[in-house]
Amino acid sequence: MNKFERRPVEAGEAKVEFLDGDFRILRPGAFVRCAVTGEPIPLDELRYWSVDWQEAYSSPAASMQRECERREARS
């Protein structure tokens, strides 16, 4: 989200397209859910995501946990 995009006014879950270094809001909302923990992440606090898997993560630890799960599944 860049400084020219309007902040969502709805309180529900947003639908987001994750891009390299940015994201695009497809359906307005106040948050997205962490793919690992399920906890809501306010859009203005969203810092971690996977472009390849189109998933949001609440923290670097959650991102690493998902990566480890994928590596184990490939083994």
BAMIKOL-903489 format. One record per residue (C-alpha): residue in three letters; z, y, x. Coordinates in steps of 0.02 Angstrom, whole numbers, plus 32768, in hexadecimal, padded with zeros to 4 digits. Each point is the difference from the previous one (the first is absolute). Layout:
// residues N
ALAZYX;...
END
This chain:
// residues 75
MET800080008000;ASN7FD480A78049;LYS804580AE7FDE;PHE7F74802B7F88;GLU801E7F6F7F89;ARG807380227F6D;ARG80A17F9E7FF7;PRO80097F847F71;VAL8064803B7F6C;GLU80187F557FB1;ALA809E7F9F8028;GLY7FAD7F548001;GLU7FB07F988087;ALA7F6680498052;LYS7F647F9F802F;VAL7FCC802B80B0;GLU7F6E7FD88073;PHE803E7FF480B3;LEU7F8F804B8084;ASP800E801480BC;GLY808780848017;ASP7FFA80397F4A;PHE80007FC17F4F;ARG7FA7802C7F5F;ILE805780047F57;LEU7F9A7F9F7F81;ARG808180087F73;PRO808580878003;GLY80B67FCF800E;ALA809E8025805F;PHE800C7F65806E;VAL7FB37F5E803F;ARG805C7F5C801D;CYS80237FB280A8;ALA7F9C7F5E800D;VAL80927FAA8059;THR809F80407FAE;GLY7FBD803C7F58;GLU806080A28010;PRO7FAD80A17FC3;ILE7FC080758086;PRO7FEA80B67FCA;LEU7F508039802E;ASP8042808F806A;GLU80637F808067;LEU7F727F818014;ARG7FE07FE680BA;TYR7FD47F498018;TRP7F717F9C7FB5;SER7F777F838026;VAL7F4D80367FE8;ASP7FC37F4D800D;TRP807A7FBB7F80;GLN8012809F7F97;GLU80BE7FF17FFF;ALA808B807F8016;TYR809E7FE18066;SER80A880577FF4;SER80237FF780BB;PRO7FBB7FC380A7;ALA80707F667FED;ALA7FAF7FD57F59;SER7F548014804C;MET802E7F8F8091;GLN804B7F7F7F8A;ARG7F5C7FF87F9F;GLU7F9C7FEF80A2;CYS80707F718039;GLU7FE97FAA7F57;ARG7F43800C8012;ARG80037FBB80B1;GLU806C7F6D7FC8;ALA7F897FDD7F6F;ARG7F6C7FF98079;SER80597F858073;
END
